[in-house]
Amino acid sequence: MKKLLLCLLTGALFTTYSANAQDKNKPRPSLPDTVKTTTANGVNIEIDYSRPSVKGRTIGKDLEPMEGKVWRAGANEATSFIVSKDVKVEGKALPAGKYAFFTIKNGNEWTLIFNKTWKTWGAFDYEKNKGEDALQVKVKEKKAPSFAEKVTYTIDKSGKVSLSWGDYLVNFTVK
C-alpha cells in the first residue's frame, strides 16, 4: 500500500512539474520588446515592455487602460523605464535608474508614474508600492495618426517618448 501511495504521489508531482515547465515554454500572446535610444544630450533611455494586441476589442472596456485605474503600460511584467543619467521628465526631476512605468488615464489626461519597485508582475502590487513613486507627471493624450494594433513605444533623439495604443498617442519629454 505504501509503495502504491508513493508511486501515485511521485506521478502527481511529475505531472504538475511537467505542466508548469510547459507553461513557461509556451510563447506569450503579448511578446516582449525593447526600445533604446541615446538622446542628443547623451542620455541612454530604454523601455522594456510586452506588446498586447487589440484583436477587435475595445480599449477602456475590454482592454486596459481602464478609466481611473493604474495600468502597467504594456502586458505581463510591469513596463520598465531606464535612464542612464539624472533627467527631467516634463520638466520634473527623475534620478538615473530603473523604474516600473505605470499610467492612469482620466479623460484625455494621463498620469505617468515612475516607481522604484520595477520588478513586479503587472500593476497588481502598485497600491502597496505607491510610496516608492519617484515621480508622477500629467500629460494630455492625442489622437494617433494611425491605429496601433499593438502597444508601441518610440523614443527620438530629442528625448520625446511616445506611447501608441489603438487610437491613443501619449507623448512626454525626457531631457
C-alpha positions in Angstrom: 0.0 0.0 0.0 2.8 2.4 0.9 4.5 1.7 -2.4 1.3 2.4 -4.3 0.8 5.7 -2.5 4.4 6.7 -3.1 4.0 5.9 -6.8 0.8 7.9 -7.1 2.4 10.9 -5.3 5.5 10.7 -7.5 3.4 10.6 -10.6 1.3 13.6 -9.5 4.4 15.6 -8.7 6.0 14.8 -12.0 2.7 15.7 -13.9 2.5 19.0 -12.0 6.1 19.8 -12.7 5.8 18.9 -16.4 2.7 21.0 -16.8 4.4 24.0 -15.2 7.5 23.6 -17.3 5.4 23.5 -20.5 3.6 26.8 -19.5 6.9 28.5 -19.1 8.0 27.4 -22.6 4.7 28.5 -24.3 5.0 31.6 -26.4 3.3 34.5 -24.7 0.4 36.2 -26.6 1.9 39.6 -25.8 5.5 39.4 -26.9 8.3 41.3 -25.1 10.0 44.2 -26.8 12.7 46.8 -26.0 13.3 50.3 -27.4 16.5 52.1 -26.7 17.9 55.5 -27.7 20.8 57.8 -26.8 19.4 61.3 -26.9 21.3 64.3 -28.3 22.0 65.2 -24.6 23.8 61.8 -24.1 21.1 60.2 -22.0 20.5 56.5 -22.7 16.8 55.7 -22.4 15.5 52.2 -22.5 11.9 50.9 -22.3 11.3 47.1 -21.8 7.6 46.1 -22.2 5.3 43.5 -23.6 3.0 44.3 -26.6 -0.6 43.3 -26.2 -2.8 43.4 -29.3 -6.3 44.9 -29.6 -7.7 42.0 -31.6 -11.0 43.7 -32.3 -11.6 44.5 -28.6 -12.4 47.9 -27.2 -9.7 49.7 -25.2 -11.2 51.0 -21.9 -13.9 48.4 -21.9 -12.3 45.0 -22.8 -8.7 46.1 -22.5 -6.6 48.4 -20.4 -6.2 51.2 -19.7 -9.5 51.4 -17.8 -10.6 54.9 -16.8 -9.1 55.9 -13.5 -7.1 52.7 -12.9 -3.4 52.0 -12.8 -2.1 50.3 -15.9 1.3 48.7 -16.4 1.5 50.4 -19.8 2.0 47.1 -21.6 1.4 43.5 -20.7 2.9 40.7 -18.4 5.6 42.2 -16.1 5.4 45.9 -15.4 6.9 48.0 -18.2 10.4 49.2 -17.1 11.8 52.6 -17.9 15.6 53.1 -17.6 17.6 56.3 -17.8 21.4 56.5 -17.6 21.6 60.0 -16.1 19.5 62.3 -13.9 16.9 63.7 -16.2 13.8 65.9 -16.3 10.5 64.4 -17.4 8.1 67.1 -18.5 10.3 69.5 -16.5 10.3 67.4 -13.3 13.4 65.7 -11.9 13.9 61.9 -12.2 17.2 60.4 -10.9 19.1 58.0 -13.1 17.9 54.4 -12.6 15.4 51.7 -13.4 11.7 52.2 -12.7 8.4 50.5 -13.3 6.4 52.6 -15.6 2.6 52.9 -14.9 -0.1 55.1 -16.2 -3.6 56.2 -15.1 -6.0 57.5 -17.8 -8.5 60.2 -16.6 -10.4 61.5 -19.6 -7.8 62.9 -22.0 -5.2 63.4 -19.2 -2.8 60.7 -18.3 -0.7 60.4 -15.1 2.6 58.9 -15.8 4.2 57.1 -12.9 7.8 56.1 -12.4 8.1 53.7 -9.5 11.3 52.4 -7.8 9.8 48.9 -7.4 10.4 47.8 -11.0 10.5 44.1 -10.7 6.8 43.3 -10.4 4.1 41.5 -12.3 1.7 43.9 -13.9 0.2 46.7 -11.7 -1.3 44.3 -9.1 1.1 45.3 -6.3 1.1 49.0 -7.2 -1.1 50.1 -4.2 1.3 48.6 -1.7 4.3 50.1 -3.6 3.0 53.5 -4.4 5.1 55.0 -1.6 8.0 54.1 -3.9 6.9 56.5 -6.7 10.0 58.5 -7.8 7.9 60.8 -10.0 4.4 61.4 -11.3 3.6 63.8 -14.2 0.5 64.6 -16.1 0.2 64.8 -19.9 -2.6 65.2 -22.4 -3.4 62.4 -24.9 -3.6 63.0 -28.6 -5.4 61.1 -31.3 -2.9 58.8 -33.0 -2.3 59.5 -36.7 -3.0 55.7 -37.4 -4.4 52.9 -35.3 -1.8 50.9 -33.3 -2.9 47.3 -33.1 -0.1 46.6 -30.6 1.3 48.8 -27.8 4.3 50.6 -29.2 6.9 52.9 -27.7 9.2 55.1 -29.6 12.0 57.4 -28.4 13.6 60.1 -30.6 17.0 61.8 -30.3 15.3 64.9 -28.8 14.1 62.8 -25.9 10.4 62.7 -27.0 8.9 59.4 -25.8 5.7 58.2 -27.4 3.2 55.5 -26.3 0.8 54.4 -29.1 -2.1 52.1 -28.4 -5.2 51.9 -30.5 -6.2 55.5 -31.3 -4.3 56.9 -28.3 -1.0 58.7 -28.5 0.7 59.8 -25.3 3.9 61.9 -25.6 6.3 63.1 -23.0 9.7 64.6 -23.0 12.9 63.4 -21.2 15.8 65.9 -21.1 
